[in-house]
Amino acid sequence: MRYGKWVAVLAFVLIPSCAFAKSKSKFKFSTKSSAQKEAAKAEAAAVEETKVEAAAAVESGVADIPTAGAAEDGEVIEVGIQLPPADVEAGLAGEAPELEASPVVNLDWDGQVVEVSAGELPERKILEIWGADHPSAVKYRERYVNGQNKKWLVESLERSVPYRPYIVQKLKEYNLPLLLQYLPIVESYYNPYAVSYAGATGIWQFMTNSMGSRLTKNTWYDDRRDPWKSTDAAVAKLAENYSYFGDWAIAIAAYNCGVGAMNKVVKKNKDKDFWYLAEKKLLPSQSVEYVPKLLAIADLIENAEYYGVTDIAEAAAIADLDSVDEYDFLTTSKMYSLEQIASVTGLDGSLVRRLNPSLLRSCTPAREKFSVRLPAGTLTEELTEEAVNTALAALGTPADAIVYTVKEGDTLWGISRRYSLSVKDLCDANDILEKSILSIRQKLIIPIFD
């Protein structure tokens, strides 16, 4: 290829100086052999030829100037970039040329140049939390660009559509990094019904001992499965973690392993960041992978066009993050099935279920007020909340209910006979099949009709 000013100068300066450094002679006159002298002349001629070619390239209109970077072993990496004559002239004059198309430079973790490219690539966004190019994050990024993992990522983004606009809104309210909207992908793939082997539940995977006063779980409902209520709790928790630790990577890892566990490690390793704690295996293995996995997923989604994963870009764009859905809320204080509510309001039963995933029995609690989430516009001047409750009461819904604990020898038929119910009524109230096998200490809702 044709060489420009930069490589010509390197060749002109470095090659003679290297030859002199290798000579051990104390004399001022040359100790080179005839062959060495001929080689030196050839090198000098090559340098002059390069200068002539560069000048000719300027006159012709376009020159191909290599961009050089040091690889790990010090070898020069060359990648041709097309420059206009003005920039070439500036380079020959010793000035830094301005590129029309900025080259994309990829660095390894030690800061060494490993790849340089140029062209019409989208600009890569920089994440709000540092570490997307750490080897442990790169490992996950490469894992999610292909195969089943990419399919899961696309499906997660599609599932997130009803919830992400609200999550982004809450993150903005607390002035938190917006990439935290992807944390439920790491936690649950945005599945409100997800339950881990340890019992963590919902899109934010709260354990029962981490619900605090923000969430409630009882026989009737579990707020951890409510994407909106659990988002309020999760965002507040993340804000508290950051306020306490002052480091986002550590705050996020603490969300996974617990503030208490993280605090013990941090106190023993003062002034150390997350990456040090992870490298030294001072954190639980799940927490070590937790942060780089989040950063990899966030980087891949935010820079989907840069990485050429159009299906991820399309899935991420489905949610309108500037438009948060609004809802109507129906307050009940008796036991109504979601199917009955759907029937009275004229809604599809599956939609009502999808908007109220916290309900464990597919019915509202007896003797307790509960707000049923409905699409905006469901309640009107004609179909008021009072009118809906009146219509529900007329359907012969149970006036009350009790919680029954299954004992050894119990059957659905025997329990239904004891409380003057049909097996169907009992199964409907508990969202189970008539052929279901009961477990000892299982809790059942027993509707009581007037």
C-alpha positions as CSV (number, residue, x, y, z in Angstrom):
1,M,0.0,0.0,0.0
2,R,1.1,3.7,-0.3
3,Y,2.5,5.2,2.9
4,G,1.9,8.7,4.1
5,K,3.8,11.1,6.3
6,W,3.3,9.3,9.6
7,V,4.7,6.0,8.6
8,A,7.4,7.7,6.6
9,V,8.6,9.6,9.6
10,L,8.6,6.4,11.7
11,A,10.7,4.6,9.1
12,F,13.1,7.6,8.6
13,V,13.7,8.2,12.4
14,L,13.4,4.8,14.0
15,I,15.3,2.6,11.5
16,P,18.6,4.5,11.5
17,S,18.5,5.1,15.3
18,C,17.9,1.4,15.9
19,A,20.9,0.6,13.7
20,F,23.1,3.0,15.7
21,A,21.9,1.6,19.0
22,K,23.0,-1.8,17.9
23,S,26.5,-0.7,17.1
24,K,29.0,-1.0,19.9
25,S,31.8,1.0,18.2
26,K,33.3,4.0,20.1
27,F,34.6,5.6,16.9
28,K,32.9,8.4,15.0
29,F,33.4,6.8,11.6
30,S,31.2,4.0,10.3
31,T,32.0,0.3,11.1
32,K,29.3,-1.1,8.7
33,S,30.2,-3.7,6.1
34,S,29.6,-3.1,2.4
35,A,26.4,-5.1,2.5
36,Q,25.1,-3.1,5.5
37,K,25.9,0.1,3.6
38,E,24.0,-1.1,0.6
39,A,21.0,-2.0,2.8
40,A,21.1,1.4,4.4
41,K,21.1,3.1,1.0
42,A,18.1,1.0,-0.1
43,E,16.2,1.9,3.0
44,A,16.9,5.6,2.5
45,A,15.8,5.3,-1.1
46,A,12.5,3.6,0.0
47,V,11.8,6.5,2.4
48,E,12.4,9.1,-0.4
49,E,10.1,7.1,-2.7
50,T,7.4,7.1,0.0
51,K,7.7,10.9,0.3
52,V,7.3,11.3,-3.5
53,E,4.3,9.0,-3.5
54,A,2.6,10.9,-0.7
55,A,3.2,14.2,-2.5
56,A,1.8,12.8,-5.7
57,A,-1.2,11.5,-3.9
58,V,-1.9,15.0,-2.6
59,E,-1.7,16.4,-6.1
60,S,-4.0,13.7,-7.5
61,G,-6.8,14.4,-5.0
62,V,-7.1,11.6,-2.5
63,A,-4.5,9.9,-0.4
64,D,-4.6,6.7,1.7
65,I,-3.1,7.4,5.1
66,P,-2.7,4.6,7.6
67,T,-3.8,5.1,11.1
68,A,-1.4,3.5,13.5
69,G,-1.9,2.1,17.0
70,A,0.3,0.1,19.2
71,A,-0.7,-3.5,19.7
72,E,0.3,-5.4,22.9
73,D,3.7,-6.4,21.5
74,G,4.4,-2.9,20.2
75,E,3.9,-3.8,16.5
76,V,2.2,-1.1,14.4
77,I,-1.4,-1.7,13.3
78,E,-2.3,0.0,10.0
79,V,-5.8,0.6,8.7
80,G,-6.3,2.7,5.6
81,I,-8.7,5.7,5.9
82,Q,-9.6,7.8,2.9
83,L,-8.7,11.5,3.6
84,P,-9.2,14.6,1.5
85,P,-6.1,16.5,0.2
86,A,-6.3,19.2,2.8
87,D,-6.1,16.7,5.6
88,V,-3.1,15.0,4.0
89,E,-1.3,18.3,3.6
90,A,-2.0,19.0,7.3
91,G,-0.5,15.6,8.1
92,L,2.6,16.2,6.0
93,A,3.0,19.6,7.8
94,G,3.1,17.8,11.2
95,E,-0.5,18.6,12.1
96,A,-3.2,16.1,13.2
97,P,-5.6,15.6,10.3
98,E,-9.4,15.8,11.0
99,L,-11.2,12.8,9.8
100,E,-14.5,13.0,7.9
101,A,-15.6,9.6,9.3
102,S,-14.2,9.0,12.8
103,P,-12.5,5.6,13.1
104,V,-14.0,3.2,15.6
105,V,-11.2,2.1,18.0
106,N,-11.7,-1.0,20.2
107,L,-9.4,-1.3,23.2
108,D,-8.7,-4.3,25.2
109,W,-8.9,-4.1,29.0
110,D,-5.3,-2.9,29.4
111,G,-6.0,0.0,27.0
112,Q,-4.2,-1.5,24.0
113,V,-5.6,-1.0,20.5
114,V,-6.8,-4.3,19.1
115,E,-9.1,-3.1,16.3
116,V,-9.5,0.0,14.2
117,S,-12.1,0.5,11.6
118,A,-13.8,3.3,9.8
119,G,-17.0,3.9,7.9
120,E,-20.6,4.8,8.4
121,L,-21.0,2.9,11.7
122,P,-23.5,4.3,14.3
123,E,-21.9,6.0,17.2
124,R,-21.6,3.8,20.2
125,K,-23.4,5.2,23.2
126,I,-21.5,5.3,26.5
127,L,-23.4,3.8,29.4
128,E,-24.0,5.7,32.6
129,I,-22.2,3.0,34.6
130,W,-18.7,2.1,33.7
131,G,-17.6,-1.5,32.9
132,A,-19.3,-2.5,29.6
133,D,-15.9,-3.4,28.1
134,H,-14.6,-5.4,31.1
135,P,-13.8,-9.0,29.9
136,S,-16.6,-10.4,32.1
137,A,-19.1,-8.1,30.5
138,V,-17.8,-8.7,27.0
139,K,-18.3,-12.4,27.6
140,Y,-22.0,-11.9,28.2
141,R,-22.4,-9.5,25.3
142,E,-21.0,-12.1,23.0
143,R,-23.3,-14.6,24.5
144,Y,-26.5,-12.5,23.8
145,V,-25.8,-11.7,20.2
146,N,-26.6,-15.2,18.9
147,G,-28.8,-18.2,19.3
148,Q,-31.2,-18.9,22.2
149,N,-29.8,-16.2,24.4
150,K,-30.6,-13.5,21.8
151,K,-34.1,-15.0,21.4
152,W,-34.6,-14.7,25.2
153,L,-33.4,-11.1,25.1
154,V,-35.8,-10.2,22.3
155,E,-38.7,-11.9,24.1
156,S,-37.8,-10.1,27.3
157,L,-38.0,-6.8,25.6
158,E,-41.3,-7.7,24.1
159,R,-42.6,-8.7,27.5
160,S,-41.3,-5.4,29.0
161,V,-43.5,-3.2,26.8
162,P,-46.3,-2.6,29.4
163,Y,-43.8,-1.9,32.2
164,R,-40.7,-0.2,30.9
165,P,-42.2,3.2,30.3
166,Y,-43.3,3.3,34.0
167,I,-39.9,2.1,35.2
168,V,-38.1,4.7,33.2
169,Q,-40.5,7.4,34.6
170,K,-39.6,6.2,38.2
171,L,-35.9,6.1,37.5
172,K,-36.1,9.7,36.2
173,E,-38.0,10.8,39.4
174,Y,-35.2,9.4,41.5
175,N,-32.5,10.6,39.1
176,L,-31.1,7.1,38.7
177,P,-29.2,5.6,35.7
178,L,-31.8,4.7,33.0
179,L,-29.9,1.5,32.2
180,L,-31.5,0.1,35.4
181,Q,-34.6,-0.5,33.3
182,Y,-32.8,-3.6,32.0
183,L,-32.2,-5.1,35.5
184,P,-35.5,-7.1,35.3
185,I,-34.1,-8.9,32.3
186,V,-31.3,-10.1,34.4
187,E,-33.6,-10.9,37.3
188,S,-36.6,-12.5,35.6
189,Y,-36.7,-11.9,31.8
190,Y,-39.5,-9.5,32.7
191,N,-41.8,-12.3,33.8
192,P,-44.2,-11.1,36.6
193,Y,-44.8,-14.8,37.6
194,A,-41.2,-15.8,37.8
195,V,-40.1,-17.5,41.0
196,S,-36.5,-18.5,41.7
197,Y,-35.4,-21.7,43.4
198,A,-34.9,-19.6,46.6
199,G,-38.4,-18.1,46.4
200,A,-37.6,-14.7,44.9
201,T,-40.7,-13.5,43.0
202,G,-41.7,-11.1,40.3
203,I,-39.9,-9.1,37.7
204,W,-37.6,-7.6,40.4
205,Q,-37.2,-10.9,42.2
206,F,-37.9,-9.7,45.8
207,M,-37.4,-12.2,48.6
208,T,-40.0,-12.2,51.4
209,N,-37.4,-10.8,53.8
210,S,-36.6,-7.9,51.5
211,M,-40.1,-6.6,50.9
212,G,-40.0,-4.3,53.9
213,S,-43.0,-2.1,54.4
214,R,-43.4,-1.3,50.7
215,L,-44.9,-4.7,49.6
216,T,-47.4,-7.1,51.1
217,K,-47.9,-10.8,50.7
218,N,-50.8,-12.8,52.1
219,T,-53.2,-15.6,51.2
220,W,-54.9,-13.5,48.6
221,Y,-52.2,-11.5,46.8
222,D,-48.5,-11.0,46.5
223,D,-47.3,-7.5,45.7
224,R,-44.0,-8.8,44.4
225,R,-45.9,-10.0,41.3
226,D,-47.3,-6.6,40.7
227,P,-44.9,-5.0,38.2
228,W,-45.9,-1.4,39.1
229,K,-45.8,-1.8,42.9
230,S,-42.6,-3.8,42.9
231,T,-41.0,-1.2,40.6
232,D,-41.7,1.5,43.2
233,A,-40.1,-0.7,45.8
234,A,-37.1,-1.7,43.6
235,V,-36.3,1.8,42.5
236,A,-36.4,3.1,46.1
237,K,-34.2,0.2,47.2
238,L,-31.6,0.9,44.5
239,A,-31.6,4.6,45.4
240,E,-31.0,3.7,49.1
241,N,-28.2,1.3,48.1
242,Y,-26.4,4.0,46.1
243,S,-26.8,6.5,48.8
244,Y,-25.2,4.1,51.2
245,F,-22.3,2.8,49.1
246,G,-21.7,5.7,46.7
247,D,-20.7,3.3,43.9
248,W,-23.2,2.1,41.4
249,A,-21.6,-1.3,40.6
250,I,-21.5,-2.1,44.3
251,A,-25.0,-0.8,44.9
252,I,-26.4,-3.0,42.1
253,A,-24.5,-6.1,43.4
254,A,-25.9,-5.3,46.9
255,Y,-29.4,-5.5,45.4
256,N,-28.5,-9.1,44.5
257,C,-26.7,-10.3,47.6
258,G,-28.1,-7.9,50.2
259,V,-26.8,-4.7,51.8
260,G,-25.7,-6.6,55.0
261,A,-23.6,-9.1,53.1
262,M,-22.1,-6.4,50.8
263,N,-21.3,-4.1,53.8
264,K,-19.3,-6.8,55.5
265,V,-17.1,-7.2,52.4
266,V,-16.7,-3.5,51.8
267,K,-15.7,-2.8,55.4
268,K,-12.9,-5.4,55.1
269,N,-11.8,-4.0,51.7
270,K,-11.9,-0.2,52.0
271,D,-11.5,1.9,48.9
272,K,-11.8,-1.2,46.6
273,D,-14.3,-1.1,43.8
274,F,-16.7,-3.8,42.6
275,W,-14.2,-5.2,40.0
276,Y,-11.6,-5.7,42.6
277,L,-14.0,-7.5,44.9
278,A,-15.2,-9.6,42.0
279,E,-11.8,-10.5,40.7
280,K,-10.6,-11.6,44.2
281,K,-13.8,-13.7,44.6
282,L,-14.9,-11.8,47.7
283,L,-18.5,-11.7,46.7
284,P,-21.0,-14.5,46.1
285,S,-20.6,-16.0,42.6
286,Q,-24.0,-14.9,41.5
287,S,-23.3,-11.3,42.5
288,V,-19.9,-11.4,40.6
289,E,-21.8,-12.2,37.4
290,Y,-24.8,-9.9,38.1
291,V,-23.2,-6.5,37.3
292,P,-21.3,-7.5,34.1
293,K,-24.4,-9.3,32.8
294,L,-26.5,-6.2,33.3
295,L,-23.9,-3.9,31.6
296,A,-23.6,-6.3,28.7
297,I,-27.3,-6.5,28.1
298,A,-27.7,-2.7,28.5
299,D,-24.8,-2.1,26.1
300,L,-26.2,-4.5,23.5
301,I,-29.7,-3.0,23.7
302,E,-28.6,0.7,23.7
303,N,-26.1,0.0,20.9
304,A,-28.0,-2.6,19.0
305,E,-27.5,-0.9,15.6
306,Y,-23.8,-0.5,16.4
307,Y,-23.5,-4.2,17.0
308,G,-25.8,-5.0,14.0
309,V,-28.5,-6.9,15.9
310,T,-31.5,-5.4,14.3
311,D,-34.0,-7.7,15.9
312,I,-32.9,-6.5,19.4
313,A,-33.2,-2.9,18.2
314,E,-36.7,-3.5,16.8
315,A,-37.8,-5.2,20.0
316,A,-36.4,-2.4,22.2
317,A,-38.2,0.2,20.1
318,I,-41.7,-1.3,20.6
319,A,-42.1,0.4,24.0
320,D,-42.8,4.1,23.8
321,L,-40.8,5.3,26.8
322,D,-42.3,8.7,26.6
323,S,-45.8,7.5,27.0
324,V,-46.8,5.9,30.4
325,D,-50.1,4.0,30.3
326,E,-52.8,5.3,32.6
327,Y,-55.4,3.0,34.3
328,D,-58.7,3.0,36.1
329,F,-59.0,1.3,39.5
330,L,-62.0,-0.5,40.8
331,T,-62.0,-0.8,44.6
332,T,-63.6,-3.9,45.9
333,S,-64.1,-5.3,49.5
334,K,-65.7,-8.6,48.7
335,M,-64.6,-11.8,46.9
336,Y,-65.2,-11.4,43.1
337,S,-63.6,-13.5,40.5
338,L,-61.7,-11.7,37.7
339,E,-63.9,-13.3,35.2
340,Q,-67.0,-11.8,36.8
341,I,-65.3,-8.4,36.8
342,A,-64.5,-8.8,33.2
343,S,-68.0,-9.7,32.4
344,V,-69.6,-6.7,34.2
345,T,-67.1,-4.2,32.7
346,G,-67.2,-5.7,29.2
347,L,-63.4,-6.5,29.2
348,D,-61.6,-9.6,28.1
349,G,-60.9,-11.9,31.0
350,S,-57.3,-12.5,30.0
351,L,-56.6,-8.7,30.0
352,V,-58.0,-8.3,33.5
353,R,-55.8,-11.2,34.7
354,R,-52.7,-9.7,32.9
355,L,-53.2,-6.3,34.6
356,N,-53.6,-7.9,38.1
357,P,-50.9,-10.6,38.3
358,S,-50.5,-10.1,42.1
359,L,-53.8,-11.9,42.8
360,L,-53.0,-15.5,43.7
361,R,-56.5,-16.9,43.5
362,S,-57.9,-15.1,40.4
363,C,-60.3,-13.3,42.7
364,T,-60.3,-10.2,44.9
365,P,-59.9,-10.7,48.7
366,A,-62.9,-11.1,51.0
367,R,-63.3,-8.6,53.9
368,E,-60.4,-6.5,52.5
369,K,-60.3,-3.5,50.2
370,F,-58.4,-4.2,47.0
371,S,-57.8,-2.0,43.9
372,V,-58.3,-3.8,40.7
373,R,-56.3,-2.4,37.8
374,L,-58.4,-1.8,34.6
375,P,-57.7,-0.1,31.3
376,A,-58.2,3.7,31.3
377,G,-61.7,4.6,30.2
378,T,-63.3,1.5,31.6
379,L,-65.1,3.4,34.3
380,T,-67.3,6.1,33.0
381,E,-70.2,8.4,34.1
382,E,-72.5,5.6,33.2
383,L,-70.4,2.6,34.4
384,T,-69.3,4.0,37.7
385,E,-67.4,2.1,40.4
386,E,-70.6,1.9,42.5
387,A,-72.5,0.5,39.5
388,V,-69.9,-2.2,38.9
389,N,-69.9,-3.3,42.5
390,T,-73.7,-3.4,42.5
391,A,-73.7,-5.6,39.4
392,L,-71.1,-7.9,40.9
393,A,-73.1,-8.4,44.1
394,A,-76.2,-9.3,42.0
395,L,-74.2,-12.2,40.4
396,G,-74.4,-14.3,43.6
397,T,-70.9,-13.8,44.6
398,P,-69.8,-15.1,48.1
399,A,-70.5,-12.8,51.0
400,D,-67.4,-13.9,52.8
401,A,-64.6,-16.5,52.7
402,I,-62.3,-18.3,55.0
403,V,-58.8,-19.8,54.6
404,Y,-58.7,-23.5,55.1
405,T,-55.5,-25.5,55.7
406,V,-55.5,-28.9,54.1
407,K,-55.0,-31.9,56.5
408,E,-54.1,-35.5,55.8
409,G,-56.9,-37.3,54.1
410,D,-58.6,-34.2,52.7
411,T,-60.0,-34.2,49.2
412,L,-61.6,-31.5,47.1
413,W,-64.9,-33.5,47.1
414,G,-64.8,-33.9,50.9
415,I,-64.0,-30.2,51.6
416,S,-66.7,-29.0,49.2
417,R,-69.3,-31.2,50.9
418,R,-68.3,-29.9,54.3
419,Y,-68.9,-26.3,53.3
420,S,-71.9,-26.9,51.0
421,L,-70.0,-26.0,47.8
422,S,-69.6,-27.6,44.4
423,V,-66.2,-28.9,43.6
424,K,-66.2,-26.4,40.6
425,D,-66.9,-23.4,42.9
426,L,-64.0,-24.5,45.2
427,C,-61.6,-25.0,42.3
428,D,-62.6,-21.7,40.7
429,A,-62.0,-19.8,43.9
430,N,-58.5,-21.3,44.2
431,D,-57.6,-21.4,40.4
432,I,-56.9,-25.1,40.4
433,L,-58.2,-28.1,38.4
434,E,-60.8,-30.5,39.7
435,K,-58.3,-33.3,39.3
436,S,-55.6,-31.5,41.3
437,I,-53.9,-33.4,44.2
438,L,-53.9,-31.5,47.5
439,S,-50.8,-31.1,49.7
440,I,-50.8,-31.2,53.4
441,R,-50.8,-27.6,54.9
442,Q,-51.9,-26.2,51.5
443,K,-54.1,-23.1,51.9
444,L,-57.5,-23.1,50.2
445,I,-60.0,-20.2,50.0
446,I,-63.5,-21.4,51.0
447,P,-66.2,-19.1,49.6
448,I,-69.2,-18.6,51.9
449,F,-72.5,-17.8,50.2
450,D,-75.5,-16.2,51.9
